Amino acid sequence: WNSANQGFVKKLVKMKLSHIADYFGFKPGYVYYVARAITADNEKAILTHLSNTTFERNDFIKYCKRLQNSIKD
């Protein structure tokens, strides 16, 4: 997590989000808006959650909405 390559984990999270969004047939712009909620503080937790969870389409949408709402607070 403490690599010299700043932003590597965020890119990894975006890639994982893109893969899941493609699987469910979402437009590519969806990942852009969700990725704005990724910060250095939550990127490890997001990556862990995405890697260890099997999503249904509705569950993924709910998770993304919670993630987006977390930056509004």
PyMOL Python script that loads the backbone (N, CA, C, O; Angstrom):
from pymol import cmd

cmd.read_pdbstr("""\
ATOM      1  N   TRP A   1       0.817  -1.199   0.000  1.00  0.00           N
ATOM      2  CA  TRP A   1       0.000   0.000   0.000  1.00  0.00           C
ATOM      3  C   TRP A   1       0.856   1.257   0.000  1.00  0.00           C
ATOM      4  O   TRP A   1       0.420   2.316  -0.450  1.00  0.00           O
ATOM      5  N   ASN A   2       2.045   1.135   0.493  1.00  0.00           N
ATOM      6  CA  ASN A   2       2.920   2.299   0.558  1.00  0.00           C
ATOM      7  C   ASN A   2       3.955   2.229  -0.554  1.00  0.00           C
ATOM      8  O   ASN A   2       5.157   2.224  -0.287  1.00  0.00           O
ATOM      9  N   SER A   3       3.502   2.174  -1.780  1.00  0.00           N
ATOM     10  CA  SER A   3       4.421   2.069  -2.908  1.00  0.00           C
ATOM     11  C   SER A   3       4.820   3.458  -3.381  1.00  0.00           C
ATOM     12  O   SER A   3       4.184   4.456  -3.042  1.00  0.00           O
ATOM     13  N   ALA A   4       5.877   3.500  -4.163  1.00  0.00           N
ATOM     14  CA  ALA A   4       6.340   4.762  -4.727  1.00  0.00           C
ATOM     15  C   ALA A   4       5.412   5.229  -5.842  1.00  0.00           C
ATOM     16  O   ALA A   4       5.425   6.406  -6.204  1.00  0.00           O
ATOM     17  N   ASN A   5       4.621   4.337  -6.382  1.00  0.00           N
ATOM     18  CA  ASN A   5       3.704   4.669  -7.464  1.00  0.00           C
ATOM     19  C   ASN A   5       2.394   5.197  -6.890  1.00  0.00           C
ATOM     20  O   ASN A   5       1.478   4.427  -6.601  1.00  0.00           O
ATOM     21  N   GLN A   6       2.316   6.496  -6.732  1.00  0.00           N
ATOM     22  CA  GLN A   6       1.108   7.114  -6.199  1.00  0.00           C
ATOM     23  C   GLN A   6      -0.053   6.890  -7.159  1.00  0.00           C
ATOM     24  O   GLN A   6       0.093   7.060  -8.370  1.00  0.00           O
ATOM     25  N   GLY A   7      -1.173   6.519  -6.632  1.00  0.00           N
ATOM     26  CA  GLY A   7      -2.361   6.319  -7.446  1.00  0.00           C
ATOM     27  C   GLY A   7      -2.534   4.913  -7.976  1.00  0.00           C
ATOM     28  O   GLY A   7      -3.519   4.634  -8.660  1.00  0.00           O
ATOM     29  N   PHE A   8      -1.593   4.008  -7.676  1.00  0.00           N
ATOM     30  CA  PHE A   8      -1.702   2.641  -8.189  1.00  0.00           C
ATOM     31  C   PHE A   8      -2.949   1.941  -7.660  1.00  0.00           C
ATOM     32  O   PHE A   8      -3.664   1.290  -8.423  1.00  0.00           O
ATOM     33  N   VAL A   9      -3.212   2.066  -6.381  1.00  0.00           N
ATOM     34  CA  VAL A   9      -4.358   1.379  -5.783  1.00  0.00           C
ATOM     35  C   VAL A   9      -5.653   1.961  -6.335  1.00  0.00           C
ATOM     36  O   VAL A   9      -6.607   1.223  -6.581  1.00  0.00           O
ATOM     37  N   LYS A  10      -5.695   3.279  -6.530  1.00  0.00           N
ATOM     38  CA  LYS A  10      -6.891   3.903  -7.102  1.00  0.00           C
ATOM     39  C   LYS A  10      -7.135   3.379  -8.519  1.00  0.00           C
ATOM     40  O   LYS A  10      -8.279   3.125  -8.897  1.00  0.00           O
ATOM     41  N   LYS A  11      -6.072   3.218  -9.298  1.00  0.00           N
ATOM     42  CA  LYS A  11      -6.214   2.662 -10.649  1.00  0.00           C
ATOM     43  C   LYS A  11      -6.707   1.227 -10.591  1.00  0.00           C
ATOM     44  O   LYS A  11      -7.508   0.802 -11.424  1.00  0.00           O
ATOM     45  N   LEU A  12      -6.229   0.485  -9.611  1.00  0.00           N
ATOM     46  CA  LEU A  12      -6.659  -0.895  -9.435  1.00  0.00           C
ATOM     47  C   LEU A  12      -8.142  -0.966  -9.079  1.00  0.00           C
ATOM     48  O   LEU A  12      -8.869  -1.820  -9.587  1.00  0.00           O
ATOM     49  N   VAL A  13      -8.580  -0.073  -8.213  1.00  0.00           N
ATOM     50  CA  VAL A  13      -9.995  -0.018  -7.835  1.00  0.00           C
ATOM     51  C   VAL A  13     -10.844   0.350  -9.048  1.00  0.00           C
ATOM     52  O   VAL A  13     -11.894  -0.251  -9.272  1.00  0.00           O
ATOM     53  N   LYS A  14     -10.399   1.332  -9.831  1.00  0.00           N
ATOM     54  CA  LYS A  14     -11.140   1.725 -11.034  1.00  0.00           C
ATOM     55  C   LYS A  14     -11.243   0.565 -12.011  1.00  0.00           C
ATOM     56  O   LYS A  14     -12.290   0.354 -12.622  1.00  0.00           O
ATOM     57  N   MET A  15     -10.159  -0.186 -12.159  1.00  0.00           N
ATOM     58  CA  MET A  15     -10.174  -1.333 -13.060  1.00  0.00           C
ATOM     59  C   MET A  15     -11.193  -2.368 -12.589  1.00  0.00           C
ATOM     60  O   MET A  15     -11.942  -2.919 -13.396  1.00  0.00           O
ATOM     61  N   LYS A  16     -11.219  -2.628 -11.293  1.00  0.00           N
ATOM     62  CA  LYS A  16     -12.160  -3.593 -10.740  1.00  0.00           C
ATOM     63  C   LYS A  16     -13.604  -3.102 -10.916  1.00  0.00           C
ATOM     64  O   LYS A  16     -14.489  -3.878 -11.276  1.00  0.00           O
ATOM     65  N   LEU A  17     -13.831  -1.808 -10.660  1.00  0.00           N
ATOM     66  CA  LEU A  17     -15.162  -1.234 -10.863  1.00  0.00           C
ATOM     67  C   LEU A  17     -15.570  -1.331 -12.334  1.00  0.00           C
ATOM     68  O   LEU A  17     -16.718  -1.651 -12.644  1.00  0.00           O
ATOM     69  N   SER A  18     -14.630  -1.053 -13.234  1.00  0.00           N
ATOM     70  CA  SER A  18     -14.918  -1.133 -14.673  1.00  0.00           C
ATOM     71  C   SER A  18     -15.290  -2.546 -15.075  1.00  0.00           C
ATOM     72  O   SER A  18     -16.214  -2.753 -15.861  1.00  0.00           O
ATOM     73  N   HIS A  19     -14.571  -3.513 -14.538  1.00  0.00           N
ATOM     74  CA  HIS A  19     -14.861  -4.909 -14.852  1.00  0.00           C
ATOM     75  C   HIS A  19     -16.270  -5.297 -14.402  1.00  0.00           C
ATOM     76  O   HIS A  19     -17.011  -5.936 -15.148  1.00  0.00           O
ATOM     77  N   ILE A  20     -16.627  -4.912 -13.200  1.00  0.00           N
ATOM     78  CA  ILE A  20     -17.959  -5.242 -12.677  1.00  0.00           C
ATOM     79  C   ILE A  20     -19.034  -4.499 -13.470  1.00  0.00           C
ATOM     80  O   ILE A  20     -20.072  -5.077 -13.794  1.00  0.00           O
ATOM     81  N   ALA A  21     -18.795  -3.225 -13.785  1.00  0.00           N
ATOM     82  CA  ALA A  21     -19.762  -2.436 -14.548  1.00  0.00           C
ATOM     83  C   ALA A  21     -19.956  -3.010 -15.950  1.00  0.00           C
ATOM     84  O   ALA A  21     -21.080  -3.065 -16.447  1.00  0.00           O
ATOM     85  N   ASP A  22     -18.874  -3.436 -16.584  1.00  0.00           N
ATOM     86  CA  ASP A  22     -18.986  -4.074 -17.899  1.00  0.00           C
ATOM     87  C   ASP A  22     -19.792  -5.366 -17.814  1.00  0.00           C
ATOM     88  O   ASP A  22     -20.617  -5.653 -18.682  1.00  0.00           O
ATOM     89  N   TYR A  23     -19.550  -6.129 -16.776  1.00  0.00           N
ATOM     90  CA  TYR A  23     -20.265  -7.386 -16.585  1.00  0.00           C
ATOM     91  C   TYR A  23     -21.774  -7.152 -16.474  1.00  0.00           C
ATOM     92  O   TYR A  23     -22.568  -7.920 -17.018  1.00  0.00           O
ATOM     93  N   PHE A  24     -22.162  -6.091 -15.768  1.00  0.00           N
ATOM     94  CA  PHE A  24     -23.580  -5.791 -15.595  1.00  0.00           C
ATOM     95  C   PHE A  24     -24.149  -4.927 -16.710  1.00  0.00           C
ATOM     96  O   PHE A  24     -25.352  -4.666 -16.729  1.00  0.00           O
ATOM     97  N   GLY A  25     -23.315  -4.479 -17.635  1.00  0.00           N
ATOM     98  CA  GLY A  25     -23.797  -3.719 -18.774  1.00  0.00           C
ATOM     99  C   GLY A  25     -24.012  -2.239 -18.518  1.00  0.00           C
ATOM    100  O   GLY A  25     -24.811  -1.605 -19.207  1.00  0.00           O
ATOM    101  N   PHE A  26     -23.316  -1.679 -17.545  1.00  0.00           N
ATOM    102  CA  PHE A  26     -23.424  -0.240 -17.289  1.00  0.00           C
ATOM    103  C   PHE A  26     -22.594   0.537 -18.294  1.00  0.00           C
ATOM    104  O   PHE A  26     -21.653   0.005 -18.882  1.00  0.00           O
ATOM    105  N   LYS A  27     -22.946   1.790 -18.485  1.00  0.00           N
ATOM    106  CA  LYS A  27     -22.170   2.655 -19.368  1.00  0.00           C
ATOM    107  C   LYS A  27     -20.847   3.003 -18.700  1.00  0.00           C
ATOM    108  O   LYS A  27     -20.775   3.057 -17.473  1.00  0.00           O
ATOM    109  N   PRO A  28     -19.796   3.242 -19.487  1.00  0.00           N
ATOM    110  CA  PRO A  28     -18.477   3.549 -18.909  1.00  0.00           C
ATOM    111  C   PRO A  28     -18.466   4.789 -18.017  1.00  0.00           C
ATOM    112  O   PRO A  28     -17.644   4.877 -17.105  1.00  0.00           O
ATOM    113  N   GLY A  29     -19.347   5.734 -18.256  1.00  0.00           N
ATOM    114  CA  GLY A  29     -19.412   6.937 -17.442  1.00  0.00           C
ATOM    115  C   GLY A  29     -19.801   6.665 -16.005  1.00  0.00           C
ATOM    116  O   GLY A  29     -19.506   7.465 -15.117  1.00  0.00           O
ATOM    117  N   TYR A  30     -20.456   5.552 -15.772  1.00  0.00           N
ATOM    118  CA  TYR A  30     -20.869   5.191 -14.416  1.00  0.00           C
ATOM    119  C   TYR A  30     -19.664   5.042 -13.503  1.00  0.00           C
ATOM    120  O   TYR A  30     -19.680   5.490 -12.356  1.00  0.00           O
ATOM    121  N   VAL A  31     -18.625   4.412 -14.019  1.00  0.00           N
ATOM    122  CA  VAL A  31     -17.409   4.199 -13.229  1.00  0.00           C
ATOM    123  C   VAL A  31     -16.731   5.538 -12.941  1.00  0.00           C
ATOM    124  O   VAL A  31     -16.169   5.724 -11.861  1.00  0.00           O
ATOM    125  N   TYR A  32     -16.776   6.458 -13.880  1.00  0.00           N
ATOM    126  CA  TYR A  32     -16.167   7.774 -13.671  1.00  0.00           C
ATOM    127  C   TYR A  32     -16.794   8.466 -12.462  1.00  0.00           C
ATOM    128  O   TYR A  32     -16.073   8.998 -11.618  1.00  0.00           O
ATOM    129  N   TYR A  33     -18.101   8.468 -12.368  1.00  0.00           N
ATOM    130  CA  TYR A  33     -18.768   9.147 -11.259  1.00  0.00           C
ATOM    131  C   TYR A  33     -18.566   8.426  -9.931  1.00  0.00           C
ATOM    132  O   TYR A  33     -18.440   9.068  -8.888  1.00  0.00           O
ATOM    133  N   VAL A  34     -18.535   7.118  -9.963  1.00  0.00           N
ATOM    134  CA  VAL A  34     -18.295   6.363  -8.736  1.00  0.00           C
ATOM    135  C   VAL A  34     -16.850   6.547  -8.282  1.00  0.00           C
ATOM    136  O   VAL A  34     -16.587   6.656  -7.084  1.00  0.00           O
ATOM    137  N   ALA A  35     -15.914   6.583  -9.225  1.00  0.00           N
ATOM    138  CA  ALA A  35     -14.488   6.692  -8.899  1.00  0.00           C
ATOM    139  C   ALA A  35     -14.142   8.023  -8.236  1.00  0.00           C
ATOM    140  O   ALA A  35     -13.111   8.127  -7.572  1.00  0.00           O
ATOM    141  N   ARG A  36     -14.970   9.020  -8.400  1.00  0.00           N
ATOM    142  CA  ARG A  36     -14.716  10.302  -7.723  1.00  0.00           C
ATOM    143  C   ARG A  36     -14.790  10.155  -6.210  1.00  0.00           C
ATOM    144  O   ARG A  36     -14.246  10.985  -5.483  1.00  0.00           O
ATOM    145  N   ALA A  37     -15.453   9.116  -5.729  1.00  0.00           N
ATOM    146  CA  ALA A  37     -15.596   8.896  -4.293  1.00  0.00           C
ATOM    147  C   ALA A  37     -14.413   8.146  -3.696  1.00  0.00           C
ATOM    148  O   ALA A  37     -14.348   7.966  -2.479  1.00  0.00           O
ATOM    149  N   ILE A  38     -13.480   7.707  -4.528  1.00  0.00           N
ATOM    150  CA  ILE A  38     -12.323   6.967  -4.036  1.00  0.00           C
ATOM    151  C   ILE A  38     -11.290   7.956  -3.513  1.00  0.00           C
ATOM    152  O   ILE A  38     -10.845   8.850  -4.234  1.00  0.00           O
ATOM    153  N   THR A  39     -10.918   7.783  -2.256  1.00  0.00           N
ATOM    154  CA  THR A  39      -9.890   8.633  -1.654  1.00  0.00           C
ATOM    155  C   THR A  39      -8.780   7.746  -1.103  1.00  0.00           C
ATOM    156  O   THR A  39      -8.911   6.523  -1.054  1.00  0.00           O
ATOM    157  N   ALA A  40      -7.706   8.371  -0.698  1.00  0.00           N
ATOM    158  CA  ALA A  40      -6.599   7.608  -0.113  1.00  0.00           C
ATOM    159  C   ALA A  40      -7.038   6.917   1.174  1.00  0.00           C
ATOM    160  O   ALA A  40      -6.483   5.882   1.545  1.00  0.00           O
ATOM    161  N   ASP A  41      -8.024   7.482   1.851  1.00  0.00           N
ATOM    162  CA  ASP A  41      -8.494   6.914   3.113  1.00  0.00           C
ATOM    163  C   ASP A  41      -9.352   5.660   2.929  1.00  0.00           C
ATOM    164  O   ASP A  41      -9.345   4.769   3.778  1.00  0.00           O
ATOM    165  N   ASN A  42     -10.091   5.595   1.818  1.00  0.00           N
ATOM    166  CA  ASN A  42     -11.023   4.474   1.668  1.00  0.00           C
ATOM    167  C   ASN A  42     -10.667   3.505   0.544  1.00  0.00           C
ATOM    168  O   ASN A  42     -11.385   2.525   0.340  1.00  0.00           O
ATOM    169  N   GLU A  43      -9.589   3.745  -0.186  1.00  0.00           N
ATOM    170  CA  GLU A  43      -9.294   2.901  -1.348  1.00  0.00           C
ATOM    171  C   GLU A  43      -8.996   1.446  -0.974  1.00  0.00           C
ATOM    172  O   GLU A  43      -9.387   0.531  -1.699  1.00  0.00           O
ATOM    173  N   LYS A  44      -8.322   1.230   0.128  1.00  0.00           N
ATOM    174  CA  LYS A  44      -8.010  -0.141   0.548  1.00  0.00           C
ATOM    175  C   LYS A  44      -9.288  -0.885   0.928  1.00  0.00           C
ATOM    176  O   LYS A  44      -9.462  -2.047   0.563  1.00  0.00           O
ATOM    177  N   ALA A  45     -10.170  -0.227   1.650  1.00  0.00           N
ATOM    178  CA  ALA A  45     -11.433  -0.857   2.055  1.00  0.00           C
ATOM    179  C   ALA A  45     -12.312  -1.154   0.839  1.00  0.00           C
ATOM    180  O   ALA A  45     -12.961  -2.199   0.783  1.00  0.00           O
ATOM    181  N   ILE A  46     -12.336  -0.253  -0.121  1.00  0.00           N
ATOM    182  CA  ILE A  46     -13.137  -0.459  -1.331  1.00  0.00           C
ATOM    183  C   ILE A  46     -12.597  -1.640  -2.127  1.00  0.00           C
ATOM    184  O   ILE A  46     -13.361  -2.505  -2.554  1.00  0.00           O
ATOM    185  N   LEU A  47     -11.289  -1.676  -2.326  1.00  0.00           N
ATOM    186  CA  LEU A  47     -10.680  -2.769  -3.085  1.00  0.00           C
ATOM    187  C   LEU A  47     -10.921  -4.107  -2.400  1.00  0.00           C
ATOM    188  O   LEU A  47     -11.226  -5.098  -3.062  1.00  0.00           O
ATOM    189  N   THR A  48     -10.787  -4.140  -1.092  1.00  0.00           N
ATOM    190  CA  THR A  48     -11.033  -5.371  -0.350  1.00  0.00           C
ATOM    191  C   THR A  48     -12.481  -5.809  -0.496  1.00  0.00           C
ATOM    192  O   THR A  48     -12.760  -6.991  -0.698  1.00  0.00           O
ATOM    193  N   HIS A  49     -13.403  -4.858  -0.395  1.00  0.00           N
ATOM    194  CA  HIS A  49     -14.825  -5.185  -0.518  1.00  0.00           C
ATOM    195  C   HIS A  49     -15.157  -5.684  -1.920  1.00  0.00           C
ATOM    196  O   HIS A  49     -15.888  -6.663  -2.073  1.00  0.00           O
ATOM    197  N   LEU A  50     -14.629  -5.023  -2.933  1.00  0.00           N
ATOM    198  CA  LEU A  50     -14.904  -5.437  -4.307  1.00  0.00           C
ATOM    199  C   LEU A  50     -14.309  -6.806  -4.621  1.00  0.00           C
ATOM    200  O   LEU A  50     -14.881  -7.572  -5.397  1.00  0.00           O
ATOM    201  N   SER A  51     -13.185  -7.108  -4.030  1.00  0.00           N
ATOM    202  CA  SER A  51     -12.515  -8.380  -4.308  1.00  0.00           C
ATOM    203  C   SER A  51     -13.141  -9.553  -3.574  1.00  0.00           C
ATOM    204  O   SER A  51     -13.069 -10.687  -4.047  1.00  0.00           O
ATOM    205  N   ASN A  52     -13.750  -9.297  -2.434  1.00  0.00           N
ATOM    206  CA  ASN A  52     -14.269 -10.384  -1.601  1.00  0.00           C
ATOM    207  C   ASN A  52     -15.785 -10.517  -1.629  1.00  0.00           C
ATOM    208  O   ASN A  52     -16.352 -11.265  -0.832  1.00  0.00           O
ATOM    209  N   THR A  53     -16.439  -9.817  -2.518  1.00  0.00           N
ATOM    210  CA  THR A  53     -17.892  -9.819  -2.541  1.00  0.00           C
ATOM    211  C   THR A  53     -18.390 -10.276  -3.903  1.00  0.00           C
ATOM    212  O   THR A  53     -17.861  -9.869  -4.937  1.00  0.00           O
ATOM    213  N   THR A  54     -19.405 -11.121  -3.896  1.00  0.00           N
ATOM    214  CA  THR A  54     -20.081 -11.448  -5.140  1.00  0.00           C
ATOM    215  C   THR A  54     -21.313 -10.565  -5.219  1.00  0.00           C
ATOM    216  O   THR A  54     -22.191 -10.632  -4.358  1.00  0.00           O
ATOM    217  N   PHE A  55     -21.375  -9.754  -6.230  1.00  0.00           N
ATOM    218  CA  PHE A  55     -22.444  -8.776  -6.372  1.00  0.00           C
ATOM    219  C   PHE A  55     -23.548  -9.281  -7.280  1.00  0.00           C
ATOM    220  O   PHE A  55     -23.300  -9.957  -8.279  1.00  0.00           O
ATOM    221  N   GLU A  56     -24.743  -8.945  -6.918  1.00  0.00           N
ATOM    222  CA  GLU A  56     -25.863  -8.968  -7.841  1.00  0.00           C
ATOM    223  C   GLU A  56     -25.952  -7.549  -8.379  1.00  0.00           C
ATOM    224  O   GLU A  56     -25.369  -6.634  -7.797  1.00  0.00           O
ATOM    225  N   ARG A  57     -26.651  -7.352  -9.452  1.00  0.00           N
ATOM    226  CA  ARG A  57     -26.720  -6.024 -10.077  1.00  0.00           C
ATOM    227  C   ARG A  57     -27.236  -4.974  -9.096  1.00  0.00           C
ATOM    228  O   ARG A  57     -26.653  -3.896  -8.979  1.00  0.00           O
ATOM    229  N   ASN A  58     -28.316  -5.277  -8.399  1.00  0.00           N
ATOM    230  CA  ASN A  58     -28.904  -4.323  -7.454  1.00  0.00           C
ATOM    231  C   ASN A  58     -27.970  -4.034  -6.284  1.00  0.00           C
ATOM    232  O   ASN A  58     -27.893  -2.898  -5.817  1.00  0.00           O
ATOM    233  N   ASP A  59     -27.265  -5.051  -5.811  1.00  0.00           N
ATOM    234  CA  ASP A  59     -26.324  -4.853  -4.711  1.00  0.00           C
ATOM    235  C   ASP A  59     -25.188  -3.928  -5.123  1.00  0.00           C
ATOM    236  O   ASP A  59     -24.746  -3.090  -4.336  1.00  0.00           O
ATOM    237  N   PHE A  60     -24.716  -4.080  -6.356  1.00  0.00           N
ATOM    238  CA  PHE A  60     -23.643  -3.230  -6.858  1.00  0.00           C
ATOM    239  C   PHE A  60     -24.107  -1.780  -6.963  1.00  0.00           C
ATOM    240  O   PHE A  60     -23.365  -0.865  -6.607  1.00  0.00           O
ATOM    241  N   ILE A  61     -25.308  -1.570  -7.443  1.00  0.00           N
ATOM    242  CA  ILE A  61     -25.860  -0.212  -7.553  1.00  0.00           C
ATOM    243  C   ILE A  61     -25.983   0.417  -6.163  1.00  0.00           C
ATOM    244  O   ILE A  61     -25.621   1.579  -5.977  1.00  0.00           O
ATOM    245  N   LYS A  62     -26.485  -0.333  -5.197  1.00  0.00           N
ATOM    246  CA  LYS A  62     -26.624   0.178  -3.832  1.00  0.00           C
ATOM    247  C   LYS A  62     -25.266   0.528  -3.233  1.00  0.00           C
ATOM    248  O   LYS A  62     -25.117   1.558  -2.576  1.00  0.00           O
ATOM    249  N   TYR A  63     -24.270  -0.342  -3.465  1.00  0.00           N
ATOM    250  CA  TYR A  63     -22.927  -0.080  -2.938  1.00  0.00           C
ATOM    251  C   TYR A  63     -22.350   1.197  -3.556  1.00  0.00           C
ATOM    252  O   TYR A  63     -21.758   2.015  -2.852  1.00  0.00           O
ATOM    253  N   CYS A  64     -22.520   1.362  -4.844  1.00  0.00           N
ATOM    254  CA  CYS A  64     -21.998   2.558  -5.520  1.00  0.00           C
ATOM    255  C   CYS A  64     -22.692   3.820  -5.041  1.00  0.00           C
ATOM    256  O   CYS A  64     -22.050   4.858  -4.885  1.00  0.00           O
ATOM    257  N   LYS A  65     -23.984   3.743  -4.808  1.00  0.00           N
ATOM    258  CA  LYS A  65     -24.715   4.909  -4.300  1.00  0.00           C
ATOM    259  C   LYS A  65     -24.264   5.277  -2.894  1.00  0.00           C
ATOM    260  O   LYS A  65     -24.123   6.456  -2.571  1.00  0.00           O
ATOM    261  N   ARG A  66     -24.036   4.257  -2.052  1.00  0.00           N
ATOM    262  CA  ARG A  66     -23.520   4.538  -0.699  1.00  0.00           C
ATOM    263  C   ARG A  66     -22.147   5.173  -0.764  1.00  0.00           C
ATOM    264  O   ARG A  66     -21.838   6.088  -0.001  1.00  0.00           O
ATOM    265  N   LEU A  67     -21.333   4.688  -1.669  1.00  0.00           N
ATOM    266  CA  LEU A  67     -19.983   5.227  -1.840  1.00  0.00           C
ATOM    267  C   LEU A  67     -20.044   6.678  -2.300  1.00  0.00           C
ATOM    268  O   LEU A  67     -19.308   7.522  -1.788  1.00  0.00           O
ATOM    269  N   GLN A  68     -20.902   6.971  -3.250  1.00  0.00           N
ATOM    270  CA  GLN A  68     -21.059   8.340  -3.729  1.00  0.00           C
ATOM    271  C   GLN A  68     -21.635   9.245  -2.656  1.00  0.00           C
ATOM    272  O   GLN A  68     -21.229  10.402  -2.550  1.00  0.00           O
ATOM    273  N   ASN A  69     -22.559   8.753  -1.869  1.00  0.00           N
ATOM    274  CA  ASN A  69     -23.158   9.568  -0.806  1.00  0.00           C
ATOM    275  C   ASN A  69     -22.160   9.847   0.317  1.00  0.00           C
ATOM    276  O   ASN A  69     -22.294  10.833   1.043  1.00  0.00           O
ATOM    277  N   SER A  70     -21.169   8.984   0.455  1.00  0.00           N
ATOM    278  CA  SER A  70     -20.171   9.191   1.513  1.00  0.00           C
ATOM    279  C   SER A  70     -19.333  10.443   1.281  1.00  0.00           C
ATOM    280  O   SER A  70     -18.830  11.031   2.238  1.00  0.00           O
ATOM    281  N   ILE A  71     -19.176  10.857   0.033  1.00  0.00           N
ATOM    282  CA  ILE A  71     -18.376  12.068  -0.212  1.00  0.00           C
ATOM    283  C   ILE A  71     -19.219  13.326  -0.092  1.00  0.00           C
ATOM    284  O   ILE A  71     -18.677  14.426   0.016  1.00  0.00           O
ATOM    285  N   LYS A  72     -20.526  13.180  -0.111  1.00  0.00           N
ATOM    286  CA  LYS A  72     -21.416  14.342   0.020  1.00  0.00           C
ATOM    287  C   LYS A  72     -21.526  14.783   1.474  1.00  0.00           C
ATOM    288  O   LYS A  72     -21.827  15.944   1.750  1.00  0.00           O
ATOM    289  N   ASP A  73     -21.285  13.863   2.404  1.00  0.00           N
ATOM    290  CA  ASP A  73     -21.441  14.178   3.833  1.00  0.00           C
ATOM    291  C   ASP A  73     -20.295  14.960   4.389  1.00  0.00           C
ATOM    292  O   ASP A  73     -20.292  15.293   5.573  1.00  0.00           O
TER     293      ASP A  73
END
""", "prot")
cmd.dss("prot")
cmd.show_as("cartoon", "prot")
cmd.util.cbc("prot")
cmd.orient("prot")
